[in-house]
Amino acid sequence: MPPPPPIVRIRDVSKSYQRGSQTLPVLQHIDLDIAEGAFLALMGPSGSGKTTLLNLIAGIDKADSGSITVGSRDIMTLSETDLAAWRSTSVGFIFQFYNLIPVLNARENVELPLLLTGLSRKERREHAELALQVVNLADRMDHYPSELSGGQQQRVAIARAVVTDPLMLVADEPTGDLDRISAKDILDLISRLNAELGKTIIMVTHDPRAAERAHSIRNLDKGILNNAPD
């Protein structure tokens, strides 16, 4: 049997930014396939285009040229409104800084993406509580961010990322603001989401120890992606 089509298919994607009269190329002619259930780490020096590529895959930014297909959707053809709707159900975001709302408790923070769905208040609460159980924080669901450690706040952020059961998780330096022990706990959790729930994970990291958890590593340098997986 032929292998299933990739969940992410990128062809000849380029991206540049304008700075005054200057055009600064960030990504150049990127080709990349990511299989469903993969755990991919993107590495490279600062300014190499890692986060830009992640943002293009997640529909946060748009490429200048080329095509990006996620699932069955060519996301480069979507309007801003359709792209926002697609992101809300298809992509779970994990950032270096947790972006939790200080005045909401853990459960309420996790519920936030569900406000865009047709779920009832009771169903939203149940989904959020289940997501917090997945990240082993069921006993902290009524705590506010200020009452949680950095590692616990990142767990809440991960619960928020998975609560909509998205197609993929994108993680931008998810351990960058954590001490070594907390970072290991978060990497254990991300690995478990991949192994046990089959989540496709794309992670930008500068940390070789974090990258080692991935199934494959691709390196970017000056906007060019290495030709073959490491």
N, C-alpha and C positions, 0 to 999 in steps of 0.2 A: 504494500500500500504506500502511496506517496505521502510524505509528511504533510501535516495540516498547514494551511497558510499561516504566515506570521501574524501575530496580533498587532504588531506595529511594522509598517513598511515605509521606509523613507527612501526617496529617489532624487538624486541630483539637487539636494536642498542647499541653498546659499542664503546667507543673511548678513547684512551690513547695517551700520548705524551712521547717521550724519552728525558730525560735530563741527558746527559752523559751516564752512565751505568744504570741509574734508569729509570724504567717505571712508569709514573704517570697516574693512571686511572682518567679520567675526567667525563665520562658518563658510566653508568653500566646498561645494559639490559633494555633500554628504550622502552616502548610501549606507543604509543600515536596516537589517531585519531583526526583529525581536520575537521569539516564539512565545506562545501562550504558556504561562507557568514559569517563564525564565526569571532569573535573578541576575541582572546586569549591573555592573559597576562602571561608571564613566569617570576616568581619571585624567589628570593633566595639570600643567602648571597654571597658576593664576592668570586669568585673561585668555585662556585657551579656547573658551567657548562652551565649556561643560554645562553651565547653568542655562545659557542661551538655548542649547540643544534640548535640554530637559523642558524648558518653557515652551518650545515649539511643539514637542511631543504632547505636552499637557494642554495645548491650546491656549496658553496664557499670552503668547506672542505669535506673530505670523511671519513666515519666511518670505523672502523676496521672490524666490523662484523654486521650482521643483514640486514634489508631491509628498504628502504625509497622509497615510491611511492608517486608521486605528480601528480595529474590528473591521466593519464593512464601510466605515464612513471616511470619505475624503475630507478631512477637517479643514483643509485650506479653502474649500469652496463654501464653507458655512458663513452665514452672516454673524455679526457680533452677538445678536440675540440668540441665534441657534447654537452658537459656540458656547455661550454661557450655560444654556440648558444642557448641552452635551456634557460639559465639564462637571456639572452638578451631579450627574448620575454615573459617569464613566471613569472619573479620575479622583483618586484619594491623594491628598497632599500632605506630606510630612516635611517640615522645614527645620532649619537649625534652631530658630527661635520659635517658641511654641504657638505664638499668636492666639493665646486663650483670652477670653473676655473676662477681666478681673471681677466684674460684678455678678458673674454667673458661676454656679457651682459646676463640678465636673460633669454631672449628668446633663445639665442644661447646655454646657459647651458642646458636648457630643451630639446633642439633639439639633444643633444649628443647621447642618446640611439638610435635615429632614423637613425643615420648615418650607422647603421648596417642593415638597412632594404632596401627594394627596392623602397622606396618612393622618389618622385622627390623633388627638393629643395623647390618648392612652397608648396607641400603637407606637408613636414616636418615643414615648417614655420606655416602653418595653424594648424597642430596638436599641436605644441608648444603653439601657442596663445590660443587655446581652453583650454589646460591644465592650463595655467596661469589664464584664466578666472575662472576655477573651484576653484582655490585657492585664488581668489579675488585679483590678482596682475596684472590684465591686464594693469593698468595704470603705472606699473613699468617695463614693459618688456624690455625697452631700457636702464635700469639702470644696472650698474656693481655691483658686490657683495660689494665692499667697500662703495657704496652709499646706501646700504640697512641695516636695523637693523637686529639683530640676528633672530628675529621672521620672518621677511620677507625673509631672506636667507633660513630659514628652509622651508618656503612655496615654494620657488623656487625648493628646493630639493625634496619636495613632488610632485610638478608638474612634475619634471623630472622622479620621480618614477612611476607616473601613465600614462605618455604620450604614452607608448606602450600598454596600456590596459592589464596589466599582470594578470596572474591567481591569484596572491596573493601579498600582501605587507608585507615585513619584516622590523620591526622597532627596532633598538637597542638603547635604552635610548634616544628616540627622543626629550625629553624635558630636558635632562640632562645639557645642556649648556644655558638654557634660564631662565629669571626671571619668577616670578610666573604668572604675567599677560600674558606674551608671551606664557608661557607653556600652560595656559588654552586655549588660542586661537588655538594653534597647536592641542591640544587634541580635541577641538570642531571640527576642520577640519578633523582629522582622524576619529572621530566618524561619521561625516557626510559622508565621503567616504564609510564607512561601511554600514550606514543606507540607504543612497540614491542611491549609485552606486553598493551596494552589494559586495564590495570588501572584500575578506578574508584577515584578518590582524592578524599577529603574532608579538607581541610586548614584548621585554625584557625591564623590568623596575625595579628599586628599590624603586620607589615612589608609596606609597599606593594610593595617589590621582589619579595618572595616571592609575594604575591597576583597580581602581573602574569603569573606563569607559568601560572596557572589559566585554564581556558576561560571560567569565569564567576565572578563575585564577588557574594556576598549579604551584606548588612550587618544586624547585629543592634544594636538600641538599646533598652535597658531592657526586654529580653525580647520585643521585637516585631521580626519579620523584615520587611525591606522588601518591598514587593509585587511588584516586578519585578526581574529580574537587571540588574546594571549593564552 
